[in-house]
Amino acid sequence: MNRLKNIVIYFIFPALLLVISFSGNYLVLIPLIILYFVVFTVFQYENILKILAGYQTKRNNPGKALRFI
């Protein structure tokens, strides 16, 4: 499942966006770009929280860092 998710996020969806952008259908392209960023953020949410926790840890704020874990 994880491998399929990565293939869809990193290869199929961007390829679809390129095909639609070259076809000139911009009314469909803009919502698809927004959808891509939302889906990408949802699937990478755990990594985003790890980055934020590491940043707070380096700033010597362990209480704020624990909020992200």
Sequence and secondary structure as in RCSB ss.txt:
>XXXX:A:sequence
MNRLKNIVIYFIFPALLLVISFSGNYLVLIPLIILYFVVFTVFQYENILKILAGYQTKRNNPGKALRFI
>XXXX:A:secstr
 HHHHHHIIIIIHHHHHHHHHHHT HHHHHHHHHHHHHHHHHHTHHHHHHHHHHHHHHTT HHHHHHT 
